[in-house]
Amino acid sequence: MPLIFPTPKEISYGEGYYKLEKDSLIIGASGLPEGKALKLEHSADLQDEEYLLSISDEGIKITSKNDKGAKLAFQTIRQLAMQNAELPHLQIRDYPDLKTRGFMLDISRCKVLNMETLLYLTDMLALFKYNRLELYTEHTFAFRNHETVWANSSPMTPKEYEVLGNLCARMGIELVPNLNSLGHFDRWLRHPEYNHLAESKAPFIDILGTLRPYPTTLHPDDNAVAFMDSLYSQFLPLFSSDKVNIGCDEPWEFGLGKSKERCEKDKTKYLLYIEYVSKLSEVAKKHGKKCCFWADVLMKDSQYAKMLPESMIPILWGYYEGHPFKEECSCLQNFGREFLVAPGSSTWNSFAGRWHNAMDNIQSACENAKEYDKCLGAILTNWGDNGNHQIFCSMWLPTIFFAQSSWGDTCTEEKAIEAVSEFIFKDKSQNFAKALAVLGKVDPIKKLFCLYNKLFFGTSKEIDEILSKNIYPLDLIKQRTQEAMDLLALSTMRCPDANVCIAEFQLACDMINFALYRAKFDKEISLTPTKNSLRFIASQYSQLWLARARLGGLHESEKRIRDIAPQIFI
């Protein structure tokens, strides 16, 4: 039987096939399917995104409550047609478990995808029945009169958002603007002309122990609100969505600088936080948008959730195995607040992803989201912290896994491998996806950090501290990396970017092996083979970056690699 993904709620097959002739079924200008092979009907008895699909000798019939269901049905037909022009006779009734099934792509940690790749990603998200897309933005939009901030980042432009928005609308995906509006503001505050907006001075060490050379948090006063309003005025009108994600997560210096006196007077910093995000909500409302925001600050003292405007939607995020989604969901449910959950792809701060962590994290988030009627759905986040060094193709397995887990029954590794092999890599052997799964599990750490990433970028002292624990099987990591390479050699990919995928995979293996060799034999990178290996990695890294992404941000990302041993690049 052909593969349909996510798995439909109800499906039955008949005998025979319907041959789909060229141009007999197309996507119309509005994104709805049309053509002589199709009969399209609406029924008020169905749920919002529910659809009925029938294929017989008489042709194809879609019944749905609205256009959303019809577009989802078309993606099912599309999957069938990708496998065989002769469509099997069948009857399908299908609908999603979660109302929101979103994907958030980080475009602010160095890497902004080129438009070809971004549009392809969007098309594939539609194929797997995602219905929301966000591009996480700190500085990577071409704001007028703020060229200093984005000059070297190859930012998204208004025209590019128009093109992307048109595709999303046709595909049934809501393109939601995303602009962090409190923390993670160092890309702006590092420049003298914006420094007056900062909560405090830098450098400082945040609560994670990371040295921050620039201020990262806006001082939450009316000047900051007015400044964000000026940015919203340029950014938000580009989107037809009635929502905006204002971020407001991890404001490291909040209450420690200019606002310290106010917070000490209030005996809490959370009143000022609620006051600030509520003002942003009013500003967004002026632009026709309702605010979503990351809920990490709120959940530190959740009683303040009762003070938020009803229209604001907290997003409960957590990216590790064992994150307390159940407790957090229950808390907001008890307050009567609508909310979203956000697991992660577990690709960032690695080279090839952390697949075991991704599966556990996504499964927990989606299962808990389905338990609470105040939960509006889930958003899979694909971050790029510390340089976005992970290979692009490492995100496909978690993206597929989330698609199934948010739509219906929890996905399995085998199902994800089958689907990504069929629709993304076009690999009948399934060996490339299997190789990604193996490589995504070579790292033994499921929480806190990725071992080989630490060994690659760490100082000699940091490497010694890691190895002194004597609990990490470096030889086993090397063995499993070779197992992944052996599977790669057996793959039969036929996707247009197969050569790029293979080169990315080989680069990830080279970086992992370099980290292991360095840790065991040459922490100072003083031997000629180690030097040559690092030079080769840096060269390959730059070439592969430009295959999918823009030039902006490459220098900063690659510099982290070169800074391991800067003397060898002179």
N, C-alpha and C positions, 0 to 999 in steps of 0.2 A: 504494500500500500504506500502511496505517496506520503511525504512528511508534511504535516501542517503544524506550524509553530507560532504562538503557543497552542497547546493541545485544546481543541474545541470541547465545550462542555458536553455536547451530544453530537454524535456523528454515526451515520449508517450508510453503507455502500450498497448500490444496486449492481446489476449486471450491465455491462456495456460502457461505451465511452462516447463523449461528445467532442468532435474535432473542432478546435477553435481555429477558424480561418483568419488570415491576416486582415487587420483593421476591423474585424467584426466586434471587437470589444476594446474600447480605448478610455483614457481618462479625459473628460471634457474640461473646458476652461475653468469651471468651478471646482474641479477635483472629483466630481462625481463620475462613476463609470457610465458609459453610454455606448450604444451600438446595436446593430441588428440582431446580435446574439442574445441581447439582454432584455429582461422585463423587470422594471424597478417599481416596487410598491411601498407604501407607507402604512403602518398600523399603529394606532394609539395604544394598543394592548401590550406593546413591547416596552422593555426598559430603555433607558437613555441611549446606551451604546449597543444594545442587543441587535442581533440580525439573524434572519433565517436565510439559508442559502440552499437552493435546489439546482442540481445539474442533471438533465435528462436529454432524451433525443430531441425534445422541443426547444432546448437551449438552456439558458441560465436565468434563474429568477432570484432576485434579492428582495426581501421584505425587511423593513426596518422602521423604527419610530421616527427617525430623522436622518439627516445627512451623515451624522457621525457613524451610525451603524452601517450605512451603505458603503462608506469609505473603508471601514474595517473589513467588510465582506469582500471588497475588491482586493484588499491585500491578501486575503485567503486565496482568491482565484489566481492572483499573481504568483503566489508560491506554487500553486499547482502547475501553472503554465511554465514556470521556470524549470520544472522537472520533466514535463511532457506536454506537447501541444494537444494531445488527446486527453481531455479531462474526464476523470471517472464519474459515472453516475453516483450521486450522493445526496444526502440530506443532512444539513448542519443547523444546529441551534447553538448560538454562542453569545457570550457576554463576559465582561471582565469582573473580577472580584473587587478590584480597587478602582475608584473613580479616576484618580490621578496616577499616571504611570510616566514619571518624568525622568529626564536625563539632564544633568548639569555638567557642562564641560568647562574646565578652568582654562581661560585664555589670558590670564594675567601673570602666570609664573613662566615668563619667557616665551612660551610657544603659542603663537596664533596660527591656527591651521590656514592653509591657502583655501581659496573659495572652492576649488574643485574637490578637495578632500572634505570640506565642511558640508557641501551639498550632498556628497556621497554618503557621509555619515547620517545626515538628516533623512535621506531616502531609505537607508537601512533601518533607522529607528522606526519609520513609518511601516516598513515591511513587518517588523516584529511588534507592531501595535502599541508603541509608545504614543502618548498624546500631549506631551509637554517637553519643551526644550528651553534651557537657560544657558547663556554664556557668561560665566563668572567674570565680572569686570571690576578692576580697580582703576586702571589707567589706560586700558587698551581700546579706547574709543577716541576718534579724532574730534575732540571738543574744540570748538572755535575759541580762539584767544587763550588756549592753554597748550600750545604746541610744545612748550618746554617739557611738559610732563610726558607726552607720548611720542616725541620726535624719533626715538630710536626703537620703537616697539612694533612697527608695521601694524598700526591699529585697524580695527574695523571702521568702516566709513558709513555714513548714512545710506549711500547707494547700495552698499553690500548688505546692510540690514534690510533694505527694501527687497532685494533679490531673495535673501534667505526667508524673509517673512512671507513673500509670495509663494515660495515652495512649501513652507509649513502650512499655509492656509489651504493649499490644494490637497495636501496630504493628511489633513485633519490633525495637525500638531499645533498646539498653542505656543507661540514664541513669546516667552515672558521676559521682560527686561530684568537685568540683574546688575546692580551697582552698589558695591559696599559703601556704607554711609557713616561709618564711625571708626571702627578699627581697620587694620590692614591698609592704612592710608599713607604708608611710608613713601610710596612712589610719588606722592604729592608733597608731603611735608619735608622731604629731603632738600627741596628747592627753597632758597631764601624768600622768594615772593609768596610762599604759602606757609612759612614757618610760624607766622603769628597765629595760625589756626590750631596749632598743636596743643595738646593737653600738658605736655611736659617736654623737657629737653632730653637729648640722647648724647652718648650711648647709654644703654642700660641693659640689664639681664632680665628677661621675662621669667614667668613662673615655671617655664619648661627648662630653664637653664640656658636658653639661647641668647647670645649677645646680639643686641639690636643696635646697629650703628646710627639709625635715624629714628626720629619719633614715628610712632605708628598709629596714634589715636587722636582724633579731633577733640578739642575742648568743647564739651556739649553745651554751648551757649547759643544765643540767637544768631550770632555771626556764623556759626557752623550751619545752623538751619537755613539761613539765607544763602550761604554758599552752595549747599546741596540743592536748594530750590533752583539756583541758576544752572546747575548741571542737569537737574531733572527737566528743566525747560527745553534743553537741547535734545536730551536722550529719549525721554518717555513718549513724545509724540510719534516716534518712529514705529511704535508697537500698537497693534490693534487690541492686544490683551487688556483686560481690566485689572491686571495684577502687576506688581513689581516686587522683586526680592531686594530688600534694602540691606541685607546682610546683618551688620551690627554685632558680629561675633568677635570674640577674643580681643576686646579693647584693653590691652595689657596695662596701660598706664591710667586707666579710668579711676578717678578718685584719688590719685597719688600726686597730681600736679596742681594746676590752677583750680580744680574743683575740690581739692582736699578739704578746704575749710568748710565748704557747703556740705560735703558728705559727713564730716565730723559733727557738724551741727545737727544733721538729720539722724545721726548715729547709724547710717547705712548709706551705701552708694546706689542702692537699687531704686530708691525714689527718684533720684536724678536720672537714672537710666530710663525708667518708665516715662518720665516727663519728656526726655529727649526723643525717644522713639515715637511717642504719641504726637509730638510736634511734626516729626517727619511724616507720620500718617496723615496729618491734616494737609501738609504740603502735597503729598502724593494724591490725596483726594481731590485737590484743586486741579490736578492733571488727569483726573478720571481713573485713578488707580487705587486698588486696595493693597495693603502692604503684607508681604510675607517676610519673616526674619528668622535668622538662626537663633535657637532657643537656649544656647548654652549659658548665657548670663542669667536669663530668667529662671532656669532650673536650679540655679544655686540657692535661690530663695523663692520657691514657686508660689508662695502666697500672694506675691505681687501680680501674678497673672490676672487676678480679679480686677486690677486697676487698668488693664489695657483696654483700648477701644475694642468693641466687639468685632469690628471688621478686620483686625490684625490677626494673621495666621502664624503661630509659632511653628518652626520646623525643628523637630527633635532629631539631632544628628549624632551618630556614633559609628565608629569605623572599625572596631575590634570585636573579636569573638567575645561573647559574654557581656556586651554592652547592655545596660539595664533598660531596654526598650519597654519591657512590660511595666516596670515601676513608673517610668516617665509617662507612658501612655495613660496609665491608670490615673495618675495625678491630674493631668489636664482633662481627662474625661470627667473626673469628679468635680472639677471646676466648671464643667459645662462648656469648655472651649473647644472649638474646632482646631485641628492641627494636622500637620503632615509629618512623616518620618523620612529620614534620609540615611541609608547605608552608603557604603563606598565600594568602588571597584577594587580597592586595595592594590592599585598599580603604582601609586606615587611612592617616592623614597625607595624605589627598587629599580631593577633594570628589566625584569620580565614579569612583574606582578607577584602577588602573594595569594595564589588561587585558593588554598585551603582556608585562609582567613576570609576571603571574599565570599565563598559559599556559606560559611557559618553566619557571617554578618548579614548578608542579604536575606537568608532564610529567616533569621530571627526578626529582622525588621518587618518583612512582609507578613509573616505569621501573626505578629503582634498587631500590625496595622489592621488586619482583618477582624480582630477581636473587639474593636471599639468603634461604635457608630459615629463618634465625633472625629474619627480619623478620616481625612479626605483622600488619603492615598500616600504614595511614596515617590521619592526622587532619588535616583542613583547618581551619586556624585563621582566625578572623575577628576581628581585634583592633580596638581603638578608641582607640589612643594619642592623647594630647594633646587630648582633648575629643570624640572620636567624631563628627567633622564630616562624614563621608562620608554620602551618601544611602543609604537602606536598599536600594533596588532595585539598587544597583551591585554587590551581592554575588551576585546570581543567576547571572550568566554564569560566574564562577569556581566557584560551587557545582555547577552543571551540568557544567562541564568536569571537575571532580574526580570526580563520580559515574561518568562514563564511563571516565576514565583509571584509576580504582582498581578498576573492575569487569572491564574487558576492554581492548580496543585503545585507544591514546591518542586522546583526543578531538580534534576539529578546531574551528576557530572557526565554520565553517558549521554543523556538527552542533549545537554549543552554542546558536547563534542559533535554529536550527529548534526545538530542544526547549524552550527557555525561552519562545519565542513560542507554542508549542502549549499547554503545560501551565501556565505561570505567567501570562503576559500575555494569552493568548487573542487573539492578534493575527495574523490570516491574512496580513497584509502583511509581517510580520516586521520592520517598520521601527522599532518602538521598541527592540527588541533590537539592531538594526543601529546605531541612534543611540547606544545605550549602549556598543557596541563602539568606535565612532568616538571618542566622548567619552573613553573609557577609554584611548585611545592618543594623545590630543592632547599629553600631556606627553612631552618628548623624553628624559627621564632614566629609565634602567632600573635604576639602583642608587642607594643612599644617601639620596636625598631626592626629593620631588616639587616640581618647579620652581614651579608656580603657587601651591602651598601656601606655599612660602617667600616668594614675592612678596606674598602676601596678608597673612601674619602677621608678616613681617620688619620690622625697623627700617629707617630710611632708609639707615643705614650698611650693613646687611646686604644690602639691595637693590642698593646701589651696588657692593658687592663681587661680587655675582652677575653684574651687567650688565657689569662691567669685563672679564670674560672674553670677552665679545663672541662667544659661541658658541651662544647660545640664540635660536632664531628666533621671537620673540614674535609677529610678524605671521602666521606659519604656524600658531601655536597658536590665534590668533584666527580664522583662516580655517577651521580644522578644527572649532572649536567651532561656527561658523555652519553648517558642513556637518551636524553632528550635530543642530542645531536644525531644519534643513530636513527631515531624515529624521523627526524627531519630528512635524512637521506632517502627514506622510503616514501616520502610524500609525493602526491601526484596533483599538485595544485594547478588549476586552470584559470584562476582569477586574474584580471588585468594587472594587478600589482603584485603578482606572485614573486617576481624577482626582488622587489623591495622588501616584501615580507621575509623572504629567506635571508637577505642581507641584514635586516633588523635582528632576526633571530640569532644569526651568527655573531653579530656585534654584542648582543646581550650575553651570549656564552663567553665571548672573549673578555668582557668586563668582569664577569663572575670569576673566570679562571685567573685573571690578573689579580683580583682581590685575594684569592686563595694563595697564589704564589707569593704575592707581596707579604702576606701575613706570616707565611712559613719560612721564607728564605731571604727577603730583601725589603724590609720595612722602609728603609731610607731611599730605596730606588737608586742604588749606586751601581748595579751590575748592568752591563750593556744589553743583555736580552730583555731585562725589565724596562729599561729606557726605550728600547725600540718598540716594545709592545705598547707602551703608553702613547708613544708618538703615533703609532698606527691607529690606535683606538680614537685618538683625538681627530685624526684625519677622516676616518670612516664616519665618525659621529656627525661631523659637519656636513658631509655629503648626504647622508641619510636624512638629516634634519630637513634639508631643502627639498627633499622628494615630496614632503607632505605639508611643510609649514613655511612661513615667511621668514625673511632674513632677520627681522627685528627680534631681539632676544637671544639669538644664537651665540653671539659673542659672550654674553653673560653666562649662559648655560655651559658653554664649552670651557670658559675660564675656570670653572670649578674643577674640571678635569685637569687642565693645565697647571692649576695652582697646587696640585699634589706634589709636583716636582718642577716648578717654574724654570729652574736653571737649565733643563734639557731642551727648552723651547726657544732659547736665546739664539 
